[in-house]
Amino acid sequence: MSAPTTTRSPVSPSLPHETSNLSDYTVDSNTTFFDTPATAHTPGSPVHHRSGYRRVASFTEQDTAYHGPEDSRQRSGSVQGQGLGIKNLKPLPSASPGDSSNFGTPSSSNALLSPPFARTPPPLQSYTSYRQSEDPIREEADAWHNNGPAAEQHQPFTADSETESLRKTTHAPTVQSSGAQEPWCKTKRRLHHGKGNWLAISVMILSFYSTALSGLWLGTAIAKPRFGHGIVNNGKLTPATASLIAAAIAKSIELSFVTVFVTFLGQVLSRRALVKKSRGITIAEMSFRSWIMQPGTLITHWATVRYAALTFLGLFSLLCAVTATFYTTASDALVSPQLTMGPLKQRMLYGKVASSFANNAYIKTQCNTPISTDTDPDSSGSTCVAIEHNGQAYHNYMQYLSNWTISRARGTGSNQLSQRPIPLGMLYDNTTIEGSWIHMENMTETSQKYSPDDYARIVMNVTMAMPHAGVFAATRDPINNIMQPLDLNGLGEYIVQASVPSPVTNVLCATMRKEELAPMVYTDWPGSNGTASNLTGWPNGFGIPLWPSYLNSTPVDDLFGFGENYGRRHPVFSRYPIAYNTIVNHTGWYTDSIYVLAASATGDFTMCALKASLTTKCSTRHHASLSGGSMSAHCEDPKDDLAYGKSYENATDGVIKKDWAAVATDWSLALSLNNGISDGAASNARLLSQLIPTSQALDPSLPSIAEALAVLSGSTLLLSSTDSPFIHFWNYSTTVPYLTEPQYQGFRATLRSRDYASGGTQRWQGIFYVILFLTFATNVFCLSYFLVRRGLVTDFIEPQNLFSLSLNSPPSQALDGACGGGPEGDQLIMNWHIKLDHEREHFYLQNGAGPPSRNRRPTRPVDFEMDTSPIVNAYTKLSDRHSSIL
């Protein structure tokens, strides 16, 4: 058999930079050989026969490297002068996409070849045998391509009708598989954008904004500022507007944070993919972007979390995904203004003072009545005050008795005064008053102390303190600038504790036999004949000695403080009351008390003395809210720094206020306590007489008469302290009964108010501080990264960029089977790099750590223009780094 011959055509003189040496071109898996008649050759071209090689049909090798438009024109004009001496080669007609006979199925065993040789491709050794010179770089590339990893991982590029636009060229078509041309894409835009680029500037602006605002938000949450009058119902900034503004700012921080961090991820991953010595990027890492922008993919695509979350950048992205998801929630919990109780603050409050304590004349002028003094100049005020006494006292009394009813039904009564129901009251119909029992004594010991040998006297000594009513008006005075509940849509609230004296009523009651009462009952006096006529004028005209006579002594002088030794004389009653009746003595000269005499059903009598004073051992607490407020007297607490005695250490405790006796007189008459003088049998008197104890200990199921009288008199203390001084004495002129122009007087107090503030309302909300801190720290980190990098590279992780890059990259066996259902398993963690075809300035993805590129021609001298290409220079500068951050 004759040796095979090879035909070659001479070098075309029109291609000065081209040679006929096949080593100047790259043969890849897309190169197709076409069968031609053995005798077909160009005339004048000698046929060369080499021993040891079989004859191969003439073929033309497609040079897929792009050399620019000039190269295309040169190629189109010199096709006949290239290849293996094939003359008059006609372009291979394009096969129809629908003609399955012209296309092979791309796989590892059946490359997409032209139909004549699709089944019997020529062996590569027949091609390499025709090399006429040795090229070490070419041989290394061929060896790696034929035997290395790329032979398994890279399959021929399959072009179809959808990628036809990518294969359009200006030069004449060359022979390729199925007539398709190898795709090429010369990048039109720069790979790296400097700091002056609009994209870099916008990213920096967003980064600065997100960092500054997230830092402000974190600082606000930590500082927990209180906005006070800055956010009120009728102010410039309403609660609804403040909440809306906070939500809008929080959302802008969230959106800018997501934008900045996604840009940061794109820069880190893109730069890593460009660096030759880096490990590249994986598909799982490409999903970081989706974690941030679509947190639900953490659940729906959990496989990527499994493979990528344990890396530093993966853990960082996972934390930021959680942070971005809950940032608005964290802002609502810790930054958005919420109604909360503020801290306790020391304040100096001021209130108006118009009269002394228990100024009965002033009280009458303040009573609201349509009957003016012009209509009833003598009794207009007293009538009004009597009705007010009656209404307030009975209201308070009924509340107190109701509590006793509940206590009795539950069986929670006690014979210890401190554990029995407390005094109650009402101020301005919307503030509940809570009194306090003070100076408590052991009733049994006191009774035994003042009992004669032949009589078991029952002694009840109770002292009730009430809050200073003037604090109520002071807290609402504009001078103190305290936000009221109505300022916050009725949701406001505040608590004030004032260091002011508290008004006190002391009720001392003792059971007495009739003979012990004789010195104090007019009908038992000599010359009275046992009767007292014309009692309507009592005591005028009855011959009672005037002051300073102390009258006769009594068995209870030491108990009640009667006699010259005590500076007080005993009362004189007109007669003995009948059973279930009471009589009042309120006309004693220079007296500081009023006395009530009650008769029980057994015929025994009980006399009670009532007097008022100011105590220094209490402070007044006031709690105000829209639904109602409360005031209470906080007494005898050694830890109470606001007890009035600690503000005025020299103040005397318990100084009796004689003016109160006049107020109590009107009160007693209004409550029908003196109806027994005419056997009136008032209901109130009957109930009081039924509350007289029958033993020397308190009854756990019933209040005593002393407790009941104290509760009934509580309203007088509130009236007496209204507009009175916040100190224990009158420090204004004594020449006028009261001030026509009230004056401000200060007092120490603490204030705790509810207003709008940041910082959360519940302790568990503190967990959101982690979200705010991570957001700020991440923003600082990203901003630092952008400042250091001073420019941006193309973000190849963005979908449009990744799609373009992938579409213009050769297929890879590494993703075999992923075209329909997506990558899985180890495919998610395969490393990928972004490579550059320097001559074509074409970027593409390549799997692995960077073996010799099939698309790169052997190193050869290039002209100056190619060496200074800005795209090549940018790529070289980025890819030659020793490592990539993160």
Salt bridges, closest charged atoms under 4 A:
ASP24 OD1 - ARG860 NH2 3.90
ASP63 OD2 - HIS67 NE2 3.96
ASP63 OD2 - ARG75 NH2 2.38
GLU70 OE1 - ARG73 NH2 2.34
ASP71 OD2 - ARG75 NE 2.58
ASP142 OD2 - ARG131 NH2 2.77
GLU164 OE1 - ARG167 NH2 2.03
GLU182 OE2 - ARG840 NH1 3.72
GLU254 OE2 - LYS251 NZ 3.37
GLU285 OE1 - ARG272 NH1 2.89
GLU285 OE2 - ARG279 NH2 2.62
ASP454 OD2 - ARG513 NH1 3.38
GLU493 OE2 - HIS623 NE2 2.40
GLU493 OE1 - ARG754 NH2 2.81
GLU515 OE2 - ARG513 NE 3.71
GLU516 OE2 - ARG457 NH2 2.89
GLU516 OE2 - ARG513 NH2 3.42
ASP592 OD2 - ARG568 NH2 3.25
GLU636 OE2 - HIS439 ND1 3.37
ASP637 OD2 - HIS634 NE2 2.88
ASP641 OD1 - LYS646 NZ 3.77
ASP653 OD2 - HIS439 NE2 3.83
ASP679 OD1 - ARG575 NH2 3.01
GLU707 OE1 - ARG420 NH2 3.02
ASP755 OD1 - ARG226 NH2 2.46
ASP837 OD2 - ARG840 NE 3.47
GLU839 OE1 - HIS67 ND1 3.77
GLU839 OE1 - ARG857 NH1 3.96
ASP880 OD1 - LYS276 NZ 3.68
